[in-house]
Amino acid sequence: MPIAPSAAPPALRTVDEHLATVLAAAAPLPDETVRVEDALGRTLAAAVRARVDAPLFDNSAMDGYAVRYPDVAGATAAHPIALRVIADLPAGSTVEPELGAGDAVRIMTGAPVPRTATAVVPFENTRDGLQGIDAPAVVTTAPVREGAHIRRRGEELRADAEVAAAGTVVGPLQLTSFAVVGVDTIVVRRRPRVAVISTGSELAPAGGTFAHGQIPESNSVLLSSLCAQAGAEVISVETVKDEDAAFEALLERAVAQASADVVVTSGGVSAGAHEVVKNVLRDRIEFVAVGMQPGRPQAFGRLDDTLVFGLPGNPASVAVSFEAFVRPALLALQGREPLHRPALRLAATTGWRSPAGRRQYVPVTLDRSNPAAWSVRPASADGSSGSHLAAGLARADAYAVVPEDISAVTAGDLVDVMLLS
């Protein structure tokens, strides 16, 4: 009996094509209002505007004396001018002294400047520095101009001015700015709720003993930490054997009961006989081959309102697939821009081969010893770029991204490098 010819392998989808499919489904999540102190790491859904002026009132930029500028305009070391001190103003004072001719007010940094004062003389520009309230202020150096050392109300920002734009990721500096302008609540995108499911009958807990054929489970640790780093709320982390019913139950729990926005699975998406993710979801989401190394087998689709990513099982493939597809989607759900890691073009200190027709992602170590000329080398111990070399990820702080039309990188070649921190 003649053997039927085998079907031609499916054409590879490009990385950009698959990413476009993913992002088309990743519309920003609804917004919510949170207290500023709870907003670290969140993404602004609306611009933050100042509630009050910054500064809120005219205040002193120096410890010294508030004076009337004409009274001290001619002061020099040879011809000092003595002023009568009529009040003492620490920061937070509510006193409003009235300065007459020849008067001064001892004032501390941040204290409100009296309306009748037109300059501040730092203590360093007086004969005896910080004196008691009953001692005169002897000015030895005149202020350079009217208004010297006075921070004027609103000179940095006026009420209702924009402090930060929508899409900004809120960090410590942003939190400080919001507080400075009197803002106590802000509108942010809801964090994506993510369920992580690691599949494989060969997986065993990392801290235990391993029977023949078992390997330490690492993908759930990798994915949950990467999702959290990308601003997601990880609601569950599960490991399941290659049993269809068990995987189906975890998936149902994540989608229907926990209302996950995203489910990320690892393993079970290739062409083998025990591909649990493909067995359960082959008719519900799309399984494709993507022109990349590592990470060729990929799955993606939607179950109700939940985005489902099926990633390969090799930890290095999981890490790269997350960067290429899952992380941009999580950022898009939060309304962020840009969606990709920062990149540099750096010289490779050693060479490696790259598969023709596939975009290659090589974990690399940055050499920053020369600030003017960083360079990179593969992070694996032997300097190779094999996708199975997951232990080398501990030394990686970037990925070298080699285009599809390049079959080899040689020492000295410039390569595009995706920075991870």
C-alpha positions as CSV (number, residue, x, y, z in Angstrom):
1,M,0.0,0.0,0.0
2,P,1.6,3.4,-1.0
3,I,2.4,5.8,1.8
4,A,0.5,9.0,1.6
5,P,2.8,12.1,1.3
6,S,3.1,14.0,4.6
7,A,1.4,17.4,4.8
8,A,3.6,20.4,4.4
9,P,4.4,22.0,7.7
10,P,2.4,25.1,8.4
11,A,4.0,28.4,7.5
12,L,5.6,30.2,10.5
13,R,3.8,33.2,11.8
14,T,6.1,36.1,12.5
15,V,6.7,37.5,16.0
16,D,5.1,40.8,14.9
17,E,2.1,39.1,13.4
18,H,1.4,37.1,16.5
19,L,2.0,40.1,18.8
20,A,-0.5,42.1,16.7
21,T,-3.1,39.4,17.2
22,V,-2.5,39.5,21.0
23,L,-2.6,43.3,21.3
24,A,-5.8,43.5,19.2
25,A,-7.5,41.6,22.1
26,A,-5.9,43.5,25.0
27,A,-8.1,46.5,25.5
28,P,-7.4,48.6,28.6
29,L,-9.2,47.5,31.7
30,P,-11.7,49.7,33.6
31,D,-10.3,52.4,35.9
32,E,-10.7,52.8,39.6
33,T,-9.9,55.5,42.2
34,V,-7.3,54.7,44.8
35,R,-5.5,56.6,47.6
36,V,-2.1,58.0,46.6
37,E,-0.4,56.0,49.3
38,D,-1.8,52.8,47.7
39,A,-0.9,53.7,44.2
40,L,2.8,52.6,43.9
41,G,3.3,50.7,40.6
42,R,-0.2,51.5,39.3
43,T,-0.8,53.1,35.9
44,L,-2.7,56.4,35.6
45,A,-6.0,56.2,33.8
46,A,-6.4,60.0,33.9
47,A,-4.0,62.9,34.2
48,V,-3.3,64.1,37.7
49,R,-3.8,67.8,38.2
50,A,-2.6,70.0,41.0
51,R,-5.2,70.7,43.6
52,V,-3.2,73.7,45.1
53,D,-0.4,75.9,44.0
54,A,3.2,74.8,44.5
55,P,4.6,76.4,46.5
56,L,1.3,77.0,48.4
57,F,2.5,80.4,49.7
58,D,5.6,82.7,49.4
59,N,8.2,81.1,51.6
60,S,11.8,81.5,52.5
61,A,14.5,79.5,50.5
62,M,17.1,80.1,53.3
63,D,17.5,80.3,57.0
64,G,18.1,84.0,57.6
65,Y,16.3,87.3,57.9
66,A,13.2,88.6,56.0
67,V,13.9,92.3,55.2
68,R,12.7,95.2,53.1
69,Y,15.2,95.2,50.2
70,P,15.7,99.0,50.1
71,D,16.8,98.9,53.8
72,V,19.8,96.6,53.0
73,A,20.5,97.3,49.3
74,G,23.8,99.1,50.2
75,A,25.1,96.7,52.8
76,T,28.8,95.7,52.5
77,A,31.4,94.2,54.8
78,A,32.9,97.6,55.2
79,H,29.6,99.3,55.7
80,P,27.2,96.8,57.4
81,I,23.6,97.7,58.1
82,A,22.0,96.8,61.4
83,L,18.3,96.0,61.6
84,R,15.9,95.6,64.5
85,V,14.6,92.0,64.8
86,I,10.8,92.1,65.5
87,A,9.7,88.5,65.2
88,D,10.8,84.9,64.8
89,L,9.2,82.7,62.1
90,P,9.9,79.0,62.1
91,A,8.4,76.7,59.4
92,G,4.7,76.3,60.0
93,S,4.3,79.7,61.6
94,T,0.9,81.5,61.1
95,V,2.2,84.8,62.3
96,E,2.1,87.8,59.9
97,P,4.4,90.5,61.3
98,E,4.4,94.0,59.7
99,L,7.9,95.2,58.8
100,G,8.6,99.0,59.0
101,A,11.7,100.8,58.0
102,G,14.8,99.2,59.6
103,D,13.0,96.0,60.7
104,A,13.9,92.4,60.1
105,V,12.2,89.1,60.9
106,R,14.3,86.0,61.7
107,I,13.0,83.3,59.4
108,M,13.7,79.6,58.8
109,T,13.6,77.7,55.4
110,G,10.0,77.0,54.3
111,A,8.4,79.6,56.7
112,P,5.9,82.0,55.2
113,V,7.5,85.3,54.1
114,P,5.7,88.4,55.6
115,R,3.9,90.4,52.9
116,T,5.9,93.5,53.7
117,A,9.2,91.7,53.3
118,T,10.8,91.9,49.8
119,A,14.0,89.8,50.2
120,V,15.7,87.3,52.5
121,V,19.2,87.7,53.8
122,P,20.9,84.3,54.6
123,F,22.6,84.0,58.0
124,E,25.8,83.6,56.1
125,N,25.5,87.2,54.9
126,T,25.3,88.7,58.4
127,R,28.0,89.5,60.9
128,D,27.1,87.1,63.7
129,G,25.0,84.5,61.9
130,L,22.1,83.0,63.8
131,Q,21.5,85.3,66.8
132,G,18.9,85.4,69.5
133,I,15.6,87.2,68.8
134,D,16.8,90.1,71.0
135,A,20.0,90.7,69.0
136,P,20.1,93.0,65.9
137,A,20.6,91.5,62.4
138,V,23.9,93.1,61.0
139,V,23.8,92.6,57.2
140,T,27.3,92.5,55.6
141,T,26.3,91.5,52.1
142,A,23.3,93.0,50.2
143,P,20.8,90.6,48.5
144,V,21.5,90.5,44.7
145,R,18.0,91.7,43.8
146,E,14.5,92.4,45.1
147,G,12.8,89.0,45.9
148,A,16.1,87.2,46.5
149,H,15.7,83.9,48.3
150,I,11.9,84.0,48.3
151,R,10.0,81.1,46.6
152,R,6.9,82.7,45.2
153,R,3.5,81.1,45.4
154,G,2.8,78.9,42.4
155,E,6.1,79.6,40.8
156,E,6.6,75.8,40.2
157,L,3.0,74.8,39.4
158,R,-0.4,76.5,39.5
159,A,-3.5,74.8,40.7
160,D,-5.2,72.6,38.0
161,A,-1.9,72.3,36.0
162,E,-1.1,68.8,34.9
163,V,1.3,67.0,37.2
164,A,1.4,63.6,35.3
165,A,-0.2,62.3,32.2
166,A,-2.5,59.3,31.7
167,G,-0.4,56.2,31.1
168,T,2.3,57.2,33.6
169,V,3.5,54.5,35.9
170,V,3.3,55.7,39.5
171,G,6.6,55.5,41.3
172,P,8.0,57.2,44.5
173,L,8.8,60.4,42.7
174,Q,5.3,60.7,41.3
175,L,3.8,59.9,44.7
176,T,5.8,62.8,46.2
177,S,4.7,65.2,43.4
178,F,1.0,64.3,43.9
179,A,1.3,64.9,47.7
180,V,3.1,68.3,47.1
181,V,0.2,69.6,45.1
182,G,-2.4,68.4,47.6
183,V,-3.7,65.3,45.7
184,D,-4.8,62.4,47.9
185,T,-6.7,60.2,45.4
186,I,-5.9,59.3,41.8
187,V,-7.6,57.4,39.0
188,V,-5.7,54.3,37.8
189,R,-6.3,51.3,35.6
190,R,-7.3,48.1,37.4
191,R,-4.5,45.7,37.7
192,P,-4.9,42.6,35.4
193,R,-5.9,39.5,37.4
194,V,-3.7,36.7,36.3
195,A,-3.9,32.9,36.9
196,V,-0.7,30.9,36.2
197,I,-0.9,27.2,35.4
198,S,2.3,25.1,34.9
199,T,1.7,21.7,33.3
200,G,3.7,18.5,33.2
201,S,3.7,15.1,34.8
202,E,7.5,15.3,35.1
203,L,7.4,18.4,37.4
204,A,8.1,18.1,41.1
205,P,8.6,20.8,43.8
206,A,12.0,22.4,43.7
207,G,12.9,21.7,47.3
208,G,12.1,17.9,47.3
209,T,13.7,14.7,46.1
210,F,13.3,13.7,42.4
211,A,12.3,10.3,41.1
212,H,13.8,9.1,37.9
213,G,12.3,11.2,35.1
214,Q,11.2,14.1,37.3
215,I,12.6,17.7,37.1
216,P,12.2,20.7,39.4
217,E,9.2,22.8,38.6
218,S,10.3,26.4,37.9
219,N,7.9,27.9,35.4
220,S,5.2,28.9,37.9
221,V,7.9,30.8,39.9
222,L,9.1,32.4,36.7
223,L,5.7,33.4,35.4
224,S,4.2,34.6,38.6
225,S,7.2,36.8,39.3
226,L,7.3,38.2,35.8
227,C,3.5,38.9,35.9
228,A,3.8,40.7,39.2
229,Q,6.8,42.7,37.9
230,A,4.6,43.8,35.0
231,G,2.0,45.3,37.3
232,A,-0.4,42.3,37.4
233,E,-2.2,40.9,40.4
234,V,-1.4,37.1,40.5
235,I,-4.5,35.5,41.9
236,S,-3.5,31.8,41.6
237,V,-0.4,29.7,40.8
238,E,-1.0,26.0,40.1
239,T,0.9,23.0,38.8
240,V,-0.9,20.2,37.2
241,K,0.0,16.8,35.7
242,D,-0.7,16.0,32.0
243,E,-4.3,15.0,32.8
244,D,-7.0,16.6,30.7
245,A,-9.7,16.6,33.4
246,A,-7.4,18.1,36.0
247,F,-6.2,20.9,33.7
248,E,-9.8,21.6,32.6
249,A,-10.8,22.0,36.2
250,L,-8.1,24.5,37.0
251,L,-8.9,26.4,33.8
252,E,-12.6,26.5,34.7
253,R,-11.8,27.7,38.2
254,A,-9.6,30.5,36.9
255,V,-12.0,31.7,34.2
256,A,-15.5,31.2,35.6
257,Q,-14.9,31.4,39.4
258,A,-12.0,33.7,39.9
259,S,-12.8,35.9,36.9
260,A,-9.2,36.1,35.8
261,D,-8.4,38.7,33.1
262,V,-5.5,36.5,31.9
263,V,-4.5,32.9,32.2
264,V,-0.9,32.0,31.3
265,T,0.0,28.3,30.9
266,S,3.3,26.7,30.3
267,G,3.9,23.3,28.5
268,G,1.4,21.2,26.6
269,V,1.2,23.2,23.4
270,S,3.6,21.2,21.1
271,A,2.9,18.2,18.8
272,G,3.5,15.4,21.3
273,A,1.1,12.8,22.4
274,H,0.4,14.2,25.9
275,E,-0.1,17.9,25.2
276,V,-2.7,18.7,27.8
277,V,-3.3,22.3,26.9
278,K,-3.7,21.5,23.2
279,N,-5.9,18.5,24.0
280,V,-8.3,20.6,26.1
281,L,-8.3,23.9,24.1
282,R,-7.5,22.9,20.5
283,D,-11.0,23.9,19.4
284,R,-11.3,27.0,21.6
285,I,-8.1,29.0,21.0
286,E,-5.5,29.2,18.3
287,F,-2.3,27.1,18.2
288,V,0.4,28.4,15.9
289,A,4.1,28.1,15.1
290,V,5.9,31.4,15.4
291,G,9.2,32.1,13.7
292,M,11.3,32.6,16.8
293,Q,13.9,30.8,18.9
294,P,13.2,29.8,21.5
295,G,9.3,29.7,21.7
296,R,8.2,28.3,18.4
297,P,4.9,26.7,19.6
298,Q,2.4,29.3,20.9
299,A,-1.3,29.4,21.7
300,F,-3.5,32.3,22.2
301,G,-7.2,33.1,22.4
302,R,-10.1,34.3,24.5
303,L,-12.4,32.3,26.8
304,D,-15.3,34.5,27.6
305,D,-13.6,37.7,28.8
306,T,-10.3,36.0,29.7
307,L,-7.2,36.1,27.5
308,V,-5.4,32.7,27.5
309,F,-1.7,32.3,26.6
310,G,-0.3,28.9,26.0
311,L,3.5,29.0,26.2
312,P,6.0,26.2,25.6
313,G,7.4,24.3,28.6
314,N,11.1,25.0,28.5
315,P,11.9,27.7,31.1
316,A,14.0,29.7,28.6
317,S,11.2,29.5,26.1
318,V,8.7,30.6,28.7
319,A,10.9,33.6,29.7
320,V,11.3,34.7,26.0
321,S,7.6,34.1,25.2
322,F,6.6,36.2,28.1
323,E,8.7,39.1,27.0
324,A,7.5,38.8,23.4
325,F,3.8,38.5,24.0
326,V,2.5,38.3,27.6
327,R,4.2,41.3,29.0
328,P,3.1,43.7,26.2
329,A,-0.4,42.5,26.7
330,L,-0.3,43.1,30.4
331,L,1.0,46.6,29.9
332,A,-1.7,47.2,27.2
333,L,-4.4,46.1,29.6
334,Q,-3.1,48.8,32.0
335,G,-3.0,51.5,29.3
336,R,0.7,51.8,29.4
337,E,3.1,53.1,26.7
338,P,5.6,52.0,25.6
339,L,4.8,48.3,25.6
340,H,8.4,47.1,25.1
341,R,11.6,47.0,27.1
342,P,14.2,49.6,26.4
343,A,16.8,48.5,23.8
344,L,20.4,49.3,22.9
345,R,22.7,48.3,20.1
346,L,25.9,46.8,21.6
347,A,28.9,44.8,20.4
348,A,29.0,41.1,20.9
349,T,32.3,39.9,22.5
350,T,31.8,36.3,21.1
351,G,29.9,34.8,18.2
352,W,27.1,32.3,17.9
353,R,24.8,30.8,15.2
354,S,21.2,31.9,14.6
355,P,18.5,29.8,12.8
356,A,17.6,31.2,9.4
357,G,14.0,32.5,9.2
358,R,13.5,32.8,12.9
359,R,14.0,35.7,15.3
360,Q,16.4,34.6,17.9
361,Y,16.4,35.7,21.6
362,V,19.7,35.0,23.4
363,P,20.0,35.6,27.1
364,V,23.1,37.7,27.5
365,T,25.2,39.3,30.2
366,L,26.1,43.0,29.9
367,D,29.7,44.0,30.4
368,R,29.4,47.6,31.8
369,S,33.1,48.0,32.8
370,N,33.6,50.6,30.1
371,P,30.8,53.1,30.5
372,A,31.5,54.4,27.0
373,A,31.3,51.0,25.3
374,W,29.1,48.3,26.8
375,S,29.3,44.9,25.3
376,V,27.4,41.6,25.6
377,R,28.1,37.8,25.6
378,P,25.7,34.8,25.9
379,A,24.8,34.2,29.6
380,S,25.3,30.4,29.4
381,A,28.4,29.1,31.1
382,D,30.0,27.9,27.9
383,G,29.1,31.0,25.8
384,S,26.6,29.1,23.7
385,S,23.0,30.1,22.8
386,G,21.0,26.9,23.2
387,S,17.4,27.4,24.2
388,H,17.5,24.6,26.7
389,L,20.2,26.3,28.8
390,A,17.8,27.7,31.4
391,A,20.2,27.7,34.4
392,G,22.1,30.5,32.6
393,L,19.1,32.8,33.0
394,A,20.5,33.7,36.5
395,R,23.4,35.5,34.8
396,A,21.2,37.2,32.1
397,D,20.3,40.9,32.4
398,A,19.2,41.3,28.7
399,Y,18.3,39.5,25.5
400,A,20.2,39.9,22.3
401,V,17.6,39.9,19.5
402,V,18.9,38.6,16.2
403,P,16.7,39.3,13.1
404,E,15.3,36.5,11.0
405,D,17.7,37.1,8.1
406,I,20.9,36.7,10.1
407,S,22.3,33.2,10.4
408,A,25.4,34.0,12.5
409,V,26.7,36.6,14.9
410,T,30.5,37.1,15.0
411,A,32.6,38.8,17.7
412,G,32.4,42.6,17.2
413,D,29.1,42.6,15.5
414,L,26.5,45.1,16.8
415,V,23.4,43.4,18.1
416,D,20.0,44.7,19.3
417,V,19.8,44.2,23.1
418,M,16.5,44.2,25.1
419,L,17.3,45.4,28.6
420,L,15.6,43.6,31.5
421,S,16.3,46.2,34.2
